[in-house]
Amino acid sequence: MSSWSGLIYLLKTINMDITKCTGEGCPLKESCYRFTSDISMMQSYFFTPPFENDTCDMYWGEQSESIYNQLKNITDESK
């Protein structure tokens, strides 16, 4: 299982909600999980897309493996 599919499985398994982004004006949106993820029943969105000055502090793409490993460590510790 790739880290990306593992992260998606983990998010669905623990029913974790994320804040999505509309991607308005963002050149990174196509590679960002906050833009490309499925919408849940009670979805929250950023009021204003967080992309500013050619960067986004909320970008969820390149670092997905790191985020996945952090979530995995948290869930492993709770067992």
N, CA, C and O atoms as CSV, one atom per row, in Angstrom:
chain,resi,resn,atom,element,x,y,z
A,1,MET,N,N,0.858,-1.177,0.000
A,1,MET,CA,C,0.000,0.000,0.000
A,1,MET,C,C,0.898,1.231,0.000
A,1,MET,O,O,1.785,1.354,0.844
A,2,SER,N,N,0.669,2.146,-0.947
A,2,SER,CA,C,1.470,3.365,-0.981
A,2,SER,C,C,1.121,4.247,0.204
A,2,SER,O,O,0.062,4.089,0.812
A,3,SER,N,N,2.004,5.170,0.531
A,3,SER,CA,C,1.736,6.047,1.668
A,3,SER,C,C,0.501,6.899,1.419
A,3,SER,O,O,-0.254,7.179,2.351
A,4,TRP,N,N,0.282,7.319,0.167
A,4,TRP,CA,C,-0.881,8.151,-0.134
A,4,TRP,C,C,-2.175,7.358,0.062
A,4,TRP,O,O,-3.111,7.850,0.693
A,5,SER,N,N,-2.236,6.130,-0.476
A,5,SER,CA,C,-3.448,5.331,-0.300
A,5,SER,C,C,-3.598,4.910,1.154
A,5,SER,O,O,-4.716,4.766,1.649
A,6,GLY,N,N,-2.478,4.713,1.842
A,6,GLY,CA,C,-2.541,4.394,3.270
A,6,GLY,C,C,-3.099,5.542,4.069
A,6,GLY,O,O,-3.870,5.330,5.005
A,7,LEU,N,N,-2.722,6.763,3.718
A,7,LEU,CA,C,-3.233,7.947,4.397
A,7,LEU,C,C,-4.739,8.079,4.171
A,7,LEU,O,O,-5.491,8.341,5.110
A,8,ILE,N,N,-5.171,7.898,2.939
A,8,ILE,CA,C,-6.598,7.993,2.633
A,8,ILE,C,C,-7.371,6.922,3.396
A,8,ILE,O,O,-8.431,7.206,3.955
A,9,TYR,N,N,-6.855,5.698,3.427
A,9,TYR,CA,C,-7.506,4.622,4.177
A,9,TYR,C,C,-7.586,4.973,5.655
A,9,TYR,O,O,-8.625,4.770,6.283
A,10,LEU,N,N,-6.509,5.494,6.216
A,10,LEU,CA,C,-6.487,5.862,7.624
A,10,LEU,C,C,-7.511,6.953,7.921
A,10,LEU,O,O,-8.236,6.874,8.913
A,11,LEU,N,N,-7.570,7.963,7.069
A,11,LEU,CA,C,-8.533,9.045,7.271
A,11,LEU,C,C,-9.969,8.529,7.234
A,11,LEU,O,O,-10.801,8.953,8.037
A,12,LYS,N,N,-10.264,7.618,6.311
A,12,LYS,CA,C,-11.612,7.063,6.228
A,12,LYS,C,C,-11.896,6.136,7.402
A,12,LYS,O,O,-13.022,6.097,7.899
A,13,THR,N,N,-10.894,5.392,7.851
A,13,THR,CA,C,-11.063,4.448,8.943
A,13,THR,C,C,-11.366,5.153,10.251
A,13,THR,O,O,-12.252,4.728,10.992
A,14,ILE,N,N,-10.644,6.224,10.545
A,14,ILE,CA,C,-10.872,6.904,11.815
A,14,ILE,C,C,-11.883,8.038,11.676
A,14,ILE,O,O,-12.098,8.812,12.609
A,15,ASN,N,N,-12.508,8.127,10.480
A,15,ASN,CA,C,-13.556,9.109,10.227
A,15,ASN,C,C,-13.078,10.527,10.530
A,15,ASN,O,O,-13.808,11.334,11.106
A,16,MET,N,N,-11.865,10.810,10.140
A,16,MET,CA,C,-11.278,12.118,10.392
A,16,MET,C,C,-11.705,13.094,9.310
A,16,MET,O,O,-11.622,12.787,8.120
A,17,ASP,N,N,-12.153,14.246,9.715
A,17,ASP,CA,C,-12.560,15.271,8.781
A,17,ASP,C,C,-11.400,16.236,8.584
A,17,ASP,O,O,-10.649,16.526,9.516
A,18,ILE,N,N,-11.267,16.724,7.369
A,18,ILE,CA,C,-10.233,17.720,7.097
A,18,ILE,C,C,-10.894,18.995,6.613
A,18,ILE,O,O,-12.035,18.969,6.153
A,19,THR,N,N,-10.198,20.095,6.712
A,19,THR,CA,C,-10.671,21.345,6.142
A,19,THR,C,C,-10.243,21.370,4.682
A,19,THR,O,O,-9.053,21.362,4.366
A,20,LYS,N,N,-11.231,21.400,3.805
A,20,LYS,CA,C,-10.942,21.424,2.372
A,20,LYS,C,C,-10.687,22.846,1.911
A,20,LYS,O,O,-10.941,23.812,2.631
A,21,CYS,N,N,-10.175,22.948,0.684
A,21,CYS,CA,C,-9.868,24.234,0.086
A,21,CYS,C,C,-10.553,24.310,-1.279
A,21,CYS,O,O,-10.575,23.330,-2.023
A,22,THR,N,N,-11.108,25.468,-1.599
A,22,THR,CA,C,-11.724,25.657,-2.915
A,22,THR,C,C,-10.680,25.768,-4.010
A,22,THR,O,O,-10.987,25.562,-5.184
A,23,GLY,N,N,-9.452,26.092,-3.640
A,23,GLY,CA,C,-8.357,26.192,-4.599
A,23,GLY,C,C,-8.393,27.437,-5.462
A,23,GLY,O,O,-7.618,27.555,-6.411
A,24,GLU,N,N,-9.272,28.357,-5.152
A,24,GLU,CA,C,-9.411,29.566,-5.963
A,24,GLU,C,C,-8.095,30.347,-6.049
A,24,GLU,O,O,-7.563,30.799,-5.035
A,25,GLY,N,N,-7.584,30.496,-7.263
A,25,GLY,CA,C,-6.354,31.241,-7.494
A,25,GLY,C,C,-5.084,30.523,-7.080
A,25,GLY,O,O,-4.012,31.128,-7.057
A,26,CYS,N,N,-5.185,29.242,-6.753
A,26,CYS,CA,C,-4.011,28.500,-6.270
A,26,CYS,C,C,-3.429,27.602,-7.359
A,26,CYS,O,O,-4.130,26.731,-7.874
A,27,PRO,N,N,-2.153,27.799,-7.720
A,27,PRO,CA,C,-1.522,26.952,-8.726
A,27,PRO,C,C,-1.153,25.556,-8.194
A,27,PRO,O,O,-0.785,24.679,-8.976
A,28,LEU,N,N,-1.248,25.346,-6.890
A,28,LEU,CA,C,-0.891,24.055,-6.288
A,28,LEU,C,C,-2.084,23.125,-6.116
A,28,LEU,O,O,-1.910,21.971,-5.725
A,29,LYS,N,N,-3.293,23.603,-6.400
A,29,LYS,CA,C,-4.503,22.878,-6.037
A,29,LYS,C,C,-4.596,21.467,-6.609
A,29,LYS,O,O,-5.102,20.574,-5.930
A,30,GLU,N,N,-4.131,21.237,-7.818
A,30,GLU,CA,C,-4.264,19.909,-8.436
A,30,GLU,C,C,-3.412,18.842,-7.748
A,30,GLU,O,O,-3.661,17.650,-7.923
A,31,SER,N,N,-2.421,19.251,-6.977
A,31,SER,CA,C,-1.582,18.275,-6.273
A,31,SER,C,C,-1.811,18.326,-4.762
A,31,SER,O,O,-1.043,17.742,-3.997
A,32,CYS,N,N,-2.862,19.020,-4.335
A,32,CYS,CA,C,-3.124,19.184,-2.900
A,32,CYS,C,C,-4.338,18.355,-2.479
A,32,CYS,O,O,-5.409,18.455,-3.078
A,33,TYR,N,N,-4.160,17.547,-1.456
A,33,TYR,CA,C,-5.239,16.687,-0.965
A,33,TYR,C,C,-6.423,17.508,-0.461
A,33,TYR,O,O,-7.563,17.052,-0.554
A,34,ARG,N,N,-6.187,18.686,0.061
A,34,ARG,CA,C,-7.291,19.521,0.560
A,34,ARG,C,C,-8.219,19.962,-0.573
A,34,ARG,O,O,-9.373,20.306,-0.318
A,35,PHE,N,N,-7.737,19.959,-1.812
A,35,PHE,CA,C,-8.555,20.309,-2.972
A,35,PHE,C,C,-9.110,19.058,-3.655
A,35,PHE,O,O,-10.262,19.050,-4.089
A,36,THR,N,N,-8.303,18.007,-3.753
A,36,THR,CA,C,-8.682,16.830,-4.547
A,36,THR,C,C,-9.459,15.762,-3.772
A,36,THR,O,O,-10.027,14.861,-4.390
A,37,SER,N,N,-9.499,15.834,-2.453
A,37,SER,CA,C,-10.169,14.795,-1.658
A,37,SER,C,C,-11.681,14.814,-1.853
A,37,SER,O,O,-12.260,15.815,-2.274
A,38,ASP,N,N,-12.303,13.681,-1.537
A,38,ASP,CA,C,-13.763,13.576,-1.605
A,38,ASP,C,C,-14.391,14.466,-0.543
A,38,ASP,O,O,-13.799,14.732,0.502
A,39,ILE,N,N,-15.581,14.909,-0.832
A,39,ILE,CA,C,-16.317,15.772,0.098
A,39,ILE,C,C,-17.120,14.882,1.051
A,39,ILE,O,O,-17.777,13.935,0.619
A,40,SER,N,N,-17.061,15.194,2.351
A,40,SER,CA,C,-17.844,14.447,3.328
A,40,SER,C,C,-19.189,15.138,3.540
A,40,SER,O,O,-19.421,16.236,3.035
A,41,MET,N,N,-20.061,14.486,4.285
A,41,MET,CA,C,-21.403,15.033,4.498
A,41,MET,C,C,-21.383,16.417,5.142
A,41,MET,O,O,-22.123,17.306,4.721
A,42,MET,N,N,-20.562,16.601,6.135
A,42,MET,CA,C,-20.495,17.881,6.832
A,42,MET,C,C,-19.102,18.458,6.631
A,42,MET,O,O,-18.291,18.508,7.556
A,43,GLN,N,N,-18.846,18.888,5.414
A,43,GLN,CA,C,-17.511,19.334,5.035
A,43,GLN,C,C,-17.248,20.774,5.449
A,43,GLN,O,O,-18.097,21.648,5.279
A,44,SER,N,N,-16.063,21.006,5.993
A,44,SER,CA,C,-15.651,22.375,6.296
A,44,SER,C,C,-14.638,22.826,5.236
A,44,SER,O,O,-13.881,22.022,4.692
A,45,TYR,N,N,-14.647,24.124,4.964
A,45,TYR,CA,C,-13.751,24.734,3.986
A,45,TYR,C,C,-13.071,25.942,4.607
A,45,TYR,O,O,-13.612,26.578,5.512
A,46,PHE,N,N,-11.878,26.251,4.110
A,46,PHE,CA,C,-11.243,27.508,4.484
A,46,PHE,C,C,-12.131,28.631,3.969
A,46,PHE,O,O,-12.646,28.545,2.854
A,47,PHE,N,N,-12.318,29.671,4.750
A,47,PHE,CA,C,-13.105,30.820,4.319
A,47,PHE,C,C,-12.428,31.489,3.123
A,47,PHE,O,O,-13.083,31.861,2.149
A,48,THR,N,N,-11.122,31.633,3.215
A,48,THR,CA,C,-10.309,32.177,2.133
A,48,THR,C,C,-9.185,31.180,1.863
A,48,THR,O,O,-8.522,30.748,2.807
A,49,PRO,N,N,-8.947,30.798,0.603
A,49,PRO,CA,C,-7.845,29.878,0.327
A,49,PRO,C,C,-6.542,30.396,0.952
A,49,PRO,O,O,-6.233,31.581,0.826
A,50,PRO,N,N,-5.781,29.532,1.619
A,50,PRO,CA,C,-4.590,29.976,2.352
A,50,PRO,C,C,-3.351,30.245,1.507
A,50,PRO,O,O,-2.283,30.508,2.060
A,51,PHE,N,N,-3.465,30.185,0.179
A,51,PHE,CA,C,-2.320,30.451,-0.692
A,51,PHE,C,C,-2.021,31.943,-0.704
A,51,PHE,O,O,-2.883,32.756,-1.035
A,52,GLU,N,N,-0.784,32.298,-0.337
A,52,GLU,CA,C,-0.403,33.707,-0.263
A,52,GLU,C,C,1.105,33.839,-0.485
A,52,GLU,O,O,1.883,33.030,0.022
A,53,ASN,N,N,1.509,34.845,-1.235
A,53,ASN,CA,C,2.933,35.105,-1.493
A,53,ASN,C,C,3.654,33.885,-2.057
A,53,ASN,O,O,4.751,33.545,-1.613
A,54,ASP,N,N,3.037,33.231,-3.030
A,54,ASP,CA,C,3.605,32.059,-3.714
A,54,ASP,C,C,3.834,30.854,-2.809
A,54,ASP,O,O,4.667,30.003,-3.123
A,55,THR,N,N,3.119,30.764,-1.704
A,55,THR,CA,C,3.253,29.607,-0.823
A,55,THR,C,C,1.927,29.329,-0.117
A,55,THR,O,O,1.043,30.184,-0.077
A,56,CYS,N,N,1.801,28.139,0.430
A,56,CYS,CA,C,0.600,27.772,1.169
A,56,CYS,C,C,1.009,26.967,2.403
A,56,CYS,O,O,1.572,25.878,2.289
A,57,ASP,N,N,0.724,27.506,3.561
A,57,ASP,CA,C,1.066,26.816,4.810
A,57,ASP,C,C,0.207,25.579,5.047
A,57,ASP,O,O,0.562,24.727,5.862
A,58,MET,N,N,-0.907,25.473,4.352
A,58,MET,CA,C,-1.821,24.352,4.541
A,58,MET,C,C,-1.737,23.318,3.425
A,58,MET,O,O,-2.563,22.407,3.365
A,59,TYR,N,N,-0.758,23.445,2.548
A,59,TYR,CA,C,-0.589,22.520,1.423
A,59,TYR,C,C,-0.405,21.102,1.929
A,59,TYR,O,O,0.420,20.844,2.806
A,60,TRP,N,N,-1.188,20.180,1.363
A,60,TRP,CA,C,-1.115,18.788,1.776
A,60,TRP,C,C,-0.817,17.946,0.540
A,60,TRP,O,O,-1.719,17.409,-0.104
A,61,GLY,N,N,0.463,17.848,0.228
A,61,GLY,CA,C,0.867,17.107,-0.965
A,61,GLY,C,C,2.186,16.412,-0.747
A,61,GLY,O,O,2.223,15.232,-0.395
A,62,GLU,N,N,3.272,17.135,-0.952
A,62,GLU,CA,C,4.610,16.560,-0.836
A,62,GLU,C,C,4.847,15.931,0.529
A,62,GLU,O,O,5.590,14.957,0.641
A,63,GLN,N,N,4.235,16.469,1.546
A,63,GLN,CA,C,4.473,16.006,2.911
A,63,GLN,C,C,3.496,14.915,3.350
A,63,GLN,O,O,3.423,14.597,4.537
A,64,SER,N,N,2.754,14.345,2.421
A,64,SER,CA,C,1.727,13.375,2.797
A,64,SER,C,C,2.316,12.166,3.528
A,64,SER,O,O,1.685,11.638,4.445
A,65,GLU,N,N,3.500,11.724,3.143
A,65,GLU,CA,C,4.109,10.583,3.817
A,65,GLU,C,C,4.434,10.927,5.266
A,65,GLU,O,O,4.237,10.100,6.156
A,66,SER,N,N,4.924,12.121,5.509
A,66,SER,CA,C,5.219,12.554,6.875
A,66,SER,C,C,3.947,12.623,7.704
A,66,SER,O,O,3.924,12.176,8.850
A,67,ILE,N,N,2.893,13.179,7.130
A,67,ILE,CA,C,1.613,13.271,7.836
A,67,ILE,C,C,1.077,11.873,8.115
A,67,ILE,O,O,0.598,11.593,9.214
A,68,TYR,N,N,1.159,10.998,7.119
A,68,TYR,CA,C,0.707,9.610,7.291
A,68,TYR,C,C,1.455,8.940,8.439
A,68,TYR,O,O,0.841,8.287,9.282
A,69,ASN,N,N,2.760,9.096,8.474
A,69,ASN,CA,C,3.555,8.466,9.537
A,69,ASN,C,C,3.209,9.025,10.913
A,69,ASN,O,O,3.181,8.278,11.891
A,70,GLN,N,N,2.949,10.318,11.004
A,70,GLN,CA,C,2.547,10.914,12.276
A,70,GLN,C,C,1.210,10.352,12.743
A,70,GLN,O,O,1.055,10.012,13.916
A,71,LEU,N,N,0.245,10.252,11.831
A,71,LEU,CA,C,-1.064,9.689,12.187
A,71,LEU,C,C,-0.952,8.219,12.565
A,71,LEU,O,O,-1.612,7.756,13.496
A,72,LYS,N,N,-0.113,7.491,11.838
A,72,LYS,CA,C,0.078,6.075,12.148
A,72,LYS,C,C,0.689,5.921,13.541
A,72,LYS,O,O,0.266,5.049,14.300
A,73,ASN,N,N,1.664,6.740,13.887
A,73,ASN,CA,C,2.273,6.680,15.206
A,73,ASN,C,C,1.247,6.976,16.298
A,73,ASN,O,O,1.238,6.312,17.335
A,74,ILE,N,N,0.400,7.949,16.076
A,74,ILE,CA,C,-0.627,8.299,17.061
A,74,ILE,C,C,-1.590,7.131,17.247
A,74,ILE,O,O,-1.919,6.781,18.380
A,75,THR,N,N,-2.043,6.526,16.159
A,75,THR,CA,C,-2.993,5.423,16.292
A,75,THR,C,C,-2.320,4.183,16.878
A,75,THR,O,O,-2.959,3.438,17.621
A,76,ASP,N,N,-1.053,3.946,16.563
A,76,ASP,CA,C,-0.333,2.791,17.131
A,76,ASP,C,C,-0.146,2.949,18.636
A,76,ASP,O,O,-0.214,1.969,19.378
A,77,GLU,N,N,0.092,4.187,19.090
A,77,GLU,CA,C,0.296,4.438,20.510
A,77,GLU,C,C,-0.978,4.241,21.318
A,77,GLU,O,O,-0.922,3.934,22.509
A,78,SER,N,N,-2.136,4.418,20.668
A,78,SER,CA,C,-3.401,4.302,21.399
A,78,SER,C,C,-3.860,2.851,21.528
A,78,SER,O,O,-4.871,2.586,22.179
A,79,LYS,N,N,-3.150,1.924,20.931
A,79,LYS,CA,C,-3.532,0.490,21.015
A,79,LYS,C,C,-3.057,-0.137,22.281
A,79,LYS,O,O,-3.292,-1.324,22.507
